[in-house]
Structure formats: structure tokens, C-alpha cells
Amino acid sequence: MSYKQLFEQWNNFSDLEPVWQENLQFLARDEKQMEDAFYRDLEFGTGGMRGEIGAGTNRMNTYTIRKATTGLASYIKAAGPDAISRGVVIAYDSRRFSPEFAQEAANTLASNGIKAYLYREPRTTPQLSYSVRKLEAYMGIVITASHNPPEYNGYKVYGEDGAQLNLADADAVIRYVNEAGDALQIKQNDFNENLIIQLDEEMDKAYLDELKTVQENPELASKTNLKVVFTPLHGASGKTVKRILSEVGYEHIHYVEEQMEPNGEFPTVKSPNPEEQSSFEYAIRYGKEYDADILVAADPDGDRVGLAVKTAEGYKLLTGNQTGAILIEYLLTQRKEKGTMPANGRVFKTIVTSDLGRVIAEYYGASTEDVLTGFKFIGEKIKQYEETKEYEFLFGYEESYGYLVKSFARDKDAIQSVLAIVEAAAFYKEKGMTLVDVLYALYERHGYYIEGLVSVTKKGVSGANAIQNLLEQVRINQLSEVAGVAVLSQEDYLSSLRTFTDGRKEEQILLPKSNVLKYFLADGSWVCVRPSGTEPKIKYYFGVTSGSEAESMTKLEILKEAFSAEMNKYLEE
């Protein structure tokens, strides 16, 4: 059916909920928006689905939630009685329609005879991850679109290990979702309301008790004079962060009151993304008022966290790579000093994350393993090595501001990260150092590893085609140099091949297939290009290293400009 025919089908559907009927009237006046809402089914991918809220097959609404959950229910029923009885944990964040979508998912599961554990209020993604394992549930769902603008929402699926589904299981779920049929025609059966179990204080307390194990030096909390400003950016983490910092004994914590309550409109920020300087606007005001040492911001679903540190020039916002390096330094230093560093300890990071973390880990005798972008691949490794005992998890992180200190959650955890960051800042303050001082000490010891990212947004049908064309063309027209620096090797994660320009035999890449290309240059720099898995963007990642900050910054800017210009030619074809 054409998008216009699908629009008419929805428009003529007599049982369509009023909120979506109203949205259809808007689409009727804007054909471009109508096409985007109906030109395809909202894709249920390996991480679930994410999209704009509204009426249409390519939108997040009651019916697309029902279809996705019907597919998930079929997957669970195919797994047998044990899976059905163990059920699914559901959490949601502060976004528009998040409570309604969570309830719709619970009702759909119950109508299929499957138990659903449902949080009463917004809870973070890592708490959902923890809860799946604690309750020994078969799966988990979290309704969130992370840091996307207010008009977005999403649906993420977790396996019994508390991690996002691995690729094989995700593919199976996707097949069931695609087989669920027309979303408008899926009816909910009558169900036993006892199948929907409301989660309460007991689960909150259990998660808080686990969080306390993140501390390496718990005595610091009650004696430090460190001043901290925290904001959840109108998201789900405020209540939990406030409670855990109070329970462990920190006293000089100031909260951005205007941003503490969950609010899916995000009224005080341009973007609820702790990667962006603008999200710290209110925190900086509080920081100046209270002379805070550090400012910490979590994203709406509480899995990622940003950090700003007081310097003589004002508050400096650190990158995800920089914060990760500081946390590795602090945590491994403590393990080493206490004699608790395992002989087989391993740090995990993604292929687009800085190599500074690797060299720090090696300095303390730990190994590092790279995985594809997406924290589910770190979660998958935690499970693998728990079973084989080959390596012991020390820390996992990615450049996009996500960190995991302890594996009781299997996704990046902003609450764990807040505890670890605050403790590290308190520890180094006792030594007369800020976290920026720590960072520059690491640079002096290991080299100035500097990274950059360029994101290009290409929306709609034409945008998706342009991104696909870029990736096809860059494979056809292989790069021999970037900004005048020779390419030594290329990693193509779609073909799983590593190729060399010096004639060496190609090698297999032992990672799952992904539409990503990475280039390693003669001066130690690297460049990576990949489409976003959750947004209509193509992303270019860069990493450089040298003996000075000025040299690294210059190399980075030259690399970014040259590579972006080369790639953008293909986007414009």
C-alpha cells in the first residue's frame, strides 16, 4: 500500500484513539509529514525501536507498541512455560506517553498470558537491567528515547541476563514482530489483572544496596568537603541519585531544583543531552552560586552522564572518553593498592572509544577488549566471561558518556557513574588535585589522546538513501590517505575483514557484522564512519595522539575537516 492508502486506512479506522485521530488531521495538511509517518513500518531493530510520537506506521503510538509487544509475546511463548511464568519487567522514563506506552506493553503481555512487572513511576534504564536479573525475569522492556528531542520515544528490549538482546535473539524477536501483522488489527484479549505486578520500594532498596558496592573508599563520603551540583535534566534519575548520595553520607550536594522533577517537555534545556554544553546551563549557575567543584548531569533515562570540572577559566565539560579515562585510573589505582586487582582483569570499550583507556589499563596490568558500538556488546562479554571465567570484568565504557563500574546492571549506569565520579573527585581533592589535573597527568604519562565526532543528520527517505549511498561509495572508492596521511589498514565490520596497504594478508575480524568502516593512519590516528542505530545520522569518529595538546588538537581539526569534506561529497550525490 502507498503511504496515502495507509493514511486513509488509519483515518477510517473507527476505534482509533482520539489523540491519534487528532494527529491525523495535522498530517492531512502536510503531505511531507504524512509520507514520513506512513512510508514504512517503524523499524524494530536489534535494539528495539525509536521514533517520533504520532499517528502512523512509522511512529511511536499505542498501536506500534502493541504490535511490538505482540511479537515479543510470541517469542516468549515459543520459548515455553518457564519463560511465560518468569515474565517481563517494564520500566519507563519521563517522556511523553511513556507511562501510557508502558501500560500498553503490560496489558498486551497479560492478554497473552505473560506476567508483567511494572514500575509505578519513572525509573532508570540501569535499574530496569538490574531488576530483570533480580526478579529472574525472562525479559525486560524500557520505554525511552534517551537524549532525543521531546517529540521522540522508544522501546528497548532486554534479555534474561539484563543486557540488551544479543544479535541472534534480537533477530528472532524481529521476525516475530514482523509477523504480528497490521498494528490496527491486533486486539487485546481479556486478561487476568493479577498478571500485572506493580513494583515498589522493595526493588528500589535492592538496587540502592547494590549501588553502595560501587564505593572503593566509602569513608570519604562523610569527611569530604567536595561540593557537587547534580541535575537529571528532567529525567528519571533524580530521585535515585538524591537518595543514594544521602544514604552513603555525602553532605555538600546541590540539586538543580528546576530540573529535578521528571518532565518529558524538558522545558529548561535545548537538548537533554549531557554531551552538550547547553545542557549544563542551569548546573553552571548553581555551580557558581555554591562554588561547586564538579557538576554532573544524567540523561533522561539515567544511563549516561556528563561531567564538568571547576577550573580557573570556569567549568570545563569533559568528554566521555576523558571521564572514562579518569574513572579507569581511579578504580584501577584503588584495586592495585588494595591488592584486589585480578590477574585476569579486563576493561571493555567500543571500537570508537579512545585508546587512552587501553594504555591506562595496560599500565596497571589489565587487558582491554574492543566491541562494536552499543553497550549490549559489553553486556554480552560480561555474560560470556562469567561463564568461562577467562576474564574478570573491571570496567566498561563508551565514548558517548556511558560507563559501568559493577556488573549487577548490564547496561551503562549513570547512577553507578555518579557515585564513582563523586568519590574520585573527593579522593583527588584530598591530594590537592581536580579531575582536570588528573586528566592532564594521564596525558603527560601516556600521551595526548584527543578524540572528535562529527554527526550529519539526514532525515526521511532521501536521507536514509544518502547515508546508504555514502557507505556503498566509500567501499567502492577505497581511501588511500586522509588529510595527506597514508592509510595503513582498514577494518570493514560488514565484511569482517581487516585489510592492509603494505601487502600483508587480510585478516578476519572476530566481531558481529555491522555497517561500519574504520581506518588506521600512518601517524597513529584513526577515523571511523558509521550510521547511527537510533537516529537519522551518519557519524564520523576521530582519534589522534601526540606529545602535546596543541599538536593533537591541530591534527584533529585537520583530520575532521578533510574527512568530512570527502564523505559529504557522497551525501550530496
N, C-alpha and C positions, 0 to 999 in steps of 0.2 A: 504494500500500500504506500502511496505517496504521503508526504507529511500533511498535505491538505486533507486527504481522506482520513488519516488518523485523527487530525484535529476535529473533523466532523463526527467521527465515531465517539470521541470523548465529549464533544459538545451535545450529542444526542443521548448520552448515557443518563438515564433517568435517576439513578442512585448516586450520581456524583456528589461528593460532599460540597457544601456551599462555598467553602474557602477556595476550592479548586475551580468551581464554576465561575467565581468572580475573576480569578486569574485568567481564565479562558477569554473573558471579554476584553481584557487588556491585550492578549495575544491576537485577537481578531483585528485589532487596529494597527498591528505592527507585524508585517509578514516576515521580516527577517528574524524576529524573535520567535514567531510561530514555527518557522523552519527549524531553528535551533532546538526548540522544545520537542519536535516530533520527527526529526530526520533520522533518528536511530533510537534503539533502546539504550538507556543509561547503562554503560558497560559495567558489569560485575567482574572485576579483575582479581588478580592474586591477593590484593589487599582489601577486597571488598568493593565498595563503590562510593563515589563522592561527586556531587554536582550541585547546581543551583536548585533552590527550592521553588517549586511551582507545579502547575499542571503540565502533563506531557510525559511521553515515554522516555524522554531524555532529561528528566527532572527528578529531584528528590520529593516524594509525596507519599501519602498513605498507601497508594496502590503499588508503587515501585518497592516500598518497604515490605508490603505484604507478599509481593512476588519473590523478592529475595529471601524472605524468611520461609516461604513455602518450599523453595528449593533447598534451603538449609535443612528444613524439617525432613524432606525426602532423603537427604544424605544421612541424617541421623537415624531415621527408621531403617534404612538399608544396613546400618551398622549393627542393628539388633537390639534386643530388650535392655541390655545393660546400658547402652548409650542413651536410650529413651528415658530410662529411670534416673540416670545421672543428671540429665538435663543441661540447661544453658543459663549462664549468668549474664545479665544485661545491665549495663550502666550507660549513662548519658552525661553530656556536658551542658553548658549554659546556652547553647544556640537556639535559634528559632525552631520551634516544633520538636526539639529534642525530647521532651517528656512524652509528647504525643506519639512520636515515632518509636520510642522505647516501649510504650504501652502497646502499640500496634504489633510490634515484634513479639511481645509476650503473649498477646491474645492469639496470634497466629500459631505460635508454638503450642499453646494449650489446646487450641482447636484441633491440633494434630496429635494430641495425647502426650505431649512432651512437657516435662516440668520446666518452669522458667523462674529463676531467681532474679528479682527486680529491685534495684536500688530505688528508694523513695525520693531521693534528692540527687542533684548533680554530684558525680564522683569522677575521679581522675581515671584516665586510661590505665596507668600502672596499678591502681587499686583493683580495677577490673581484672587485669592479668593475674594479680595475686589471688583474687577471690576464686577464680576458676580452679586454681591448684588447691587452695584451702578447702573448698567445698567438694573437691574431687568431681567437679562437673565435667561433662564431655566437651563442651564448647563455651565460648563467650562471645558476646556482641557488645560493641560500644558505639553509641550514636555520637559522632563528632566529625567536624571538618577541620580539626586542628586550628591553624592560624589563618585559614582562608577568610575572605570578607564576609560580612553578616548574611549575605544572600545565599551562602553555601551551607550544606550539611552533608553528612556522610554516614557510612555503615561499615564498620571494621569487624572482621571475624577472627576469633582466636581458637586455637586447638586446646586439647586437654592438658598440654604442658604449660599453658599460659602464654605462649608465644603466638604471634600471627601465623596463620596457616602456612605450612611449607608448600612448595610449588605443586607437588603431586596431589596433596589433599585439596589445595585451592582449585586445581583444575577439575577435580571430581565435583566439588561444590558448584563450580561454574557450570558444569554440564547439567546438573540438577536444576539450577536457577534458569538456564536457557530453556529447559524442558517444561518449566512451570506454565508456559503459555501466556495468553493475553492477561495482563495485570487486572484489567477491569472485570474479567470473568471469574476471578478467583474468589470464592465465597468462604467465609469463615463458618465452621461448624459450631454448633453449641458445644461448650466445654465446661469442665469442672473447674470452678474458680479456685479450688484448692491446689490446682496445678501451678498457680502463680503465687510464689512465696516472696513476700516483701522482706528485703534485707535491712538490718537496723544496726544499732550501736555495737552489737557483738562483733560484727565484721569490721567495723571501724577500729575497734580496740585491738583486734587481732593484727590488723595491718600496722597500727601505730606501734605495737610491741615489736614487730619485725623491723620497723624503721629504726628503732633505737639501737639495733645491732650494727648499723652503719657507722656509728661513732668509733673512732680509734682511740680518742682521748676524751672520754665523757666528762672528766673533771674540769675541762676547760670551760664548759658552759656556764658554770656558776661563778667562775672567778674572772672571766674576761671582761674588759671594758669596751670590746668591739661594738661599734654602732652599725646597725643594719637597717636598710629600708627594703621592704618586700611588697610586691604587687602581683596579684594573679591575673591582672588585665581583664577583669570582669569574668574570669573563667571559673573552673570547678575546684581549684586547688586552695583557695584562700582559707577556708575553714580548717582544712587538714594541716596546712603549714603553720597556721597560728597555734593550733593545738599541740603539735609535736614540738615546736620550739619552746613553748611554755612548759611542757611536761619534762623536757630534758634540762631546763633551767636557765635558758638564755633570757636576759633581762632588758637589754638595750635594743629591742626590735621595734621598729616603727612601721606601721602598715599604711599603705595609700588608701585611706578610707573611701575615697570616691570610686575606687576600683575593686573593692573587696567583695561586693555582692555579685553573684552571677547575673549577667545581663547580655543576652545574645545580640543586642544592638551595638555593643562596645562603644558607648556614647562619648567616652573621653579620649579615644585613641584613633588615629588614622588607620592603623592596622594593628590587630592584637598579636603581633609577631615579635618576640624578643630578639630577633636578629636585627631589627631595625631601630635606629637611634630614636625615631619619633615615639616609639612605644615607651621610652623612658622619660618622657617629658614631665609627667607628674612625679615620678620617682626622684628625678633630679631636683625638683622643687623641694620635696621632703628632705632629700639628702643635704641640700644647702641649709635648710632650716635646722636640722638636727646634727649637722656636721658628721654625717654618716661616713663610715669607712668604705662600705660596699653597698651597692644597690643590686637587687636580684628580682627578676621578672620571670614568671612562668606563663606559658601559652594557655589557651582556653581549656584544653583537655589535660593539662598538667603533666605532659610527658617531656616537654623541652623547657630549657631555662637559659636566660641570658644574664650576664654579669657585667656590671660597671664598677670601676675602682677609682677612689679619690686619688687624684694626683695634684701637683702644684698648678697644672694648667686646667684643672676641672675634672669632671668624671670621664674616664676613658672606658668605652664599651669594648670588651674583649670579644674576639671571635670564638666560635665553637671549638675550633682547633686549639686556640690558646688556653681556653678554660680546661679543655680535656688534658692538655699537657701539664697544667698546674696540678690537676687532680691526680694524675698518674704519679707525678713527682711526690706529692704529699703522701698518698696512700702507700706507695712502694717504699718510701723512706721509713714510714712507721712500721711496715711489715718487716723490713730489713733490721731495723733497730731492735724490735721485739723478738726477733728470731722466728717469726711466723710466716716468713716467705717460703712457699713451697718450692721444691726443686723443679717441679713441672708447671710452674705458674705461667699463665698466658693472658695477654691483653688482646682484645679484639677490636678491629676498626674496619671501616668500609674502604673501598678502593679509591674514593675521592677524598679521604681524610688525610691530614698531614702526616708526613713521615717523622715529625718531631716526637710524637708519642712512641714510635717504634724505637728510636735511638735512646730515649729515656728508659724504656722498659729493658732494653738490652744492657744499659748501664748498671741496672740493678739485678741482672741475671735472669730476666724473664724474656720469654719469646712473644712474638706478635703474629697474629694471623689476620689477613685481609679477607673480607667477604664482600659480596655485592652490596650496592646501596639499598638500604632497607633494614631496619633493626630486626626484622623477623629472621634474617640470616644469622645474626648474632645469637638470637634465641635458639635457633636450630643447633648451633655449635655448642651452646651450653648443655642442651639435652644430650647431644652426641657424646660429649666428653664426660658427662656424669655417668653415662652407661659404660664407656670404655675405660675410664679412669686415666686416659692417656695424658690429659692436661687438666689443670685446675683453674677455674675462672678467677681472674683478678680484677678485671675492669673491661667494660665495653663502651664504645662511643662512636659517634659520627660527627662530621663537621657541621651538620645542621642542628647543633645545640642539644643533642640528645646523649645522655650518659646513664650508665647503670653500674652501681657500686656492688650491690649484693644481688644474688640471683633468685631471691624469693619472688621478685617480679621478673617477667621475661620480656619486658619491653622497656624502652628508655623511661626513666622515672625522675620527674622534676622534684619530687619530694625528697627522695634519697639525695639528689644532687644539691638541693638547698642545704640540707644537713651537712653534707661533705664540704661544700664551699664555705659555709659559715665557720665550720670547725677549722678548716685550713687557714682561713683569714685570721682567726683567733690565735692559732698556733704561731703563724709567722709574725703577727703583731707583737707577740711576746718577745720575738727576736729582733724587733725593730724594723721589720720588712712589710711592705704592702704586697699584694698579689702581683702587681705590676713589677715590683722589684724581683720577685721570684721568677717571673716570666723572662726578664732580661738576664737574670743569672743563668737560666737554662739556655738562652740564645748564646751567651758567652761561652758556655761549656760545650754546646753541641752544634752551633751554627745558627744563622738567622733563617729559619724556615718560615716563609711567608706564603700565604695562600690567597686566592681570589676566586670570585664567582661572577659570571655574567648570565643573567636569565633573560630570555627573549620570549615574550608572550605572543602566541598566535592562536586566536580563538576560532571556534566554529569549524565548518567543513574545510574551508580553504586553508585554515591554519594547520589542521591535522595533516592535510596533504602536503603543505610546505615543509613541515617537520620531517615527514616521511621521505620527501624528496631530498632533503639535506643529507639524511643518513645514507640513502642509496648512493647519492653522488659522491660523497666523501669516501665511500668504499670503492667506487669505480676509479676515482681520481686520487689515488693514494698519496699522502703527504710525504715529501722527502725532507722538508725543512719547515720550520715555523719561525718567523722573525729572523731569518738568516741563520738559525741554529739547526744543525742536522738532526733528523730523527734517527735514533739508534734502533728502536724497536717499536712495534705496535701490538697492542692487545685488543683483539676483537672478541668481545664476550658473546656475540651472537654465533660466530663460527667456532668459538672456543679455541682459537689459535693465537699463539704469540709468534710473530714473525720478526726477523732481524734484517737490517740493511747491509750487514757485513758478510752475508752469505751463509751464516750459521743455519743449521736445520731448524725448521719451525717446531714449536713445542705445543703440547696440549695445555689448555687452561682448565684446571680441575674445579670449576665452579659452574653453577647452573647457567643456562643460556640467558643472555639479556642483551637488549639492543643498545650496546654501549661500546665506545671506542676510546682507548687510552694510548697516548703517545709519550715515549720517553726520549728526552733530548740529550744532546752531547754534553751540555753544561750542567747536567743533573736536574734540570727542570722537567716537569711533566704537564701534560694537558689531557683533559678528558671531556668527551661530549656525550650527553645522554638526554633523552626526553624525560620530563617529569612523569612520575607514575600517578600523580594526583591532580595535576594542574595542566592547562594547555600551554606548556612552556617547553622550550629547548634550553638546556643548561650547559654552559662551558665552565669547567673547573680548571684551576691553575695552581701549580705548586713550584716554588723556586727555593733555592738555598744559596747562601754565600757567607763570607766572613764578616759582613757588616749590614746593618739595617738599610742604609742608603742604597747600597748596591742591590740588595734583594728587592727593594721597592721599585727601583728603576727597571730591573729585569722583569718584574711582574707586570708593570704598566705597558712595557713594550710588547710583551707576550700577549696580554689581553687585547690590546689594540689590533695587533697583526692577525691573531687567530679569529677574533670576532669578525673582522672585515672579510676574511677568507670564507668563513661559514655563512655570513649573511648574504653573500653572492648567491648561494644555493637557495636561501629562503626567498629571494626576490625573483627567482626564475619563473 
